[in-house]
Amino acid sequence: MNYNFHWKPVFNNLPGLLEAGMLTLQVAVLSMLLGICIGMALALIRLHVRGPLRWFATTWIEVARNTPALIQLFFFAFGLGALGLYLSPYTIVLAGLTFNNAGYLAENFRGGLQAIPETQIRAARSLGMTAPQAYLRIVIPQVLRIVYYPMTNQMVWAVLMSSLGMLVGFRELSGETQALASTTFRIFEYFSVTAVIYYVIVKIFLGAAHLIARRLFRY
């Protein structure tokens, strides 16, 4: 095989790739923040609520955890489109990642909630706290500490799976790479550099998460 490498077009377009990398990080972080809020709500509903709300939470979690992320993304892109609701590529990816993150995080939170002794809640209530106060001030901080490392894994997943956005026209890092590579036919060079950018993004995030963990969990 006689293949000539040409890296100059890639380096010339490196600022555009880095900007697309920031867009990837942005949608991953937003989907994670929304996923944490929704996932905690789903976990609490599944543990403490009966009836339709519990069925809704269970269905969300089961679908998110047991169907491919690509199908979930296509639902927001084409399923809603078939119903007359058209979303921008950014919104599609954000909604798809949030839906998936919430499903996985809900199970992490459920495990964390079940690890907290019920005596703590009863003690808080005996001191005059309401149930929401007991959860917000005592239970949830402990749960977040228990599930901190699984949450970092989910964040890495969100960064990497945002690459599926290229299939719905989202110009994040992989989408931008595909567009540039298709015009220059430098497929290997572009995707090699993109792989390095993904690696650096993930390593920076994991390093920051490690520093935060040392700060939060030093006792």
Secondary structure, 3 states (H helix, E strand, C coil): CCCCCCCHHHHHCHHHHHHHHHHHHHHHHHHHHHHHHHHHHHHHHHHHCCCHHHHHHHHHHHHHHHCCHHHHHHHHHHHHHHCCCCCCHHHHHHHHHHHHHHHHHHHHHHHHHHHCCHHHHHHHHHCCCCHHHHHHHHHHHHHHHHCHHHHHHHHHHHHHHHHHHHHHCCCCHHHHHHHHHHHHCCHHHHHHHHHHHHHHHHHHHHHHHHHHHHHHCCC
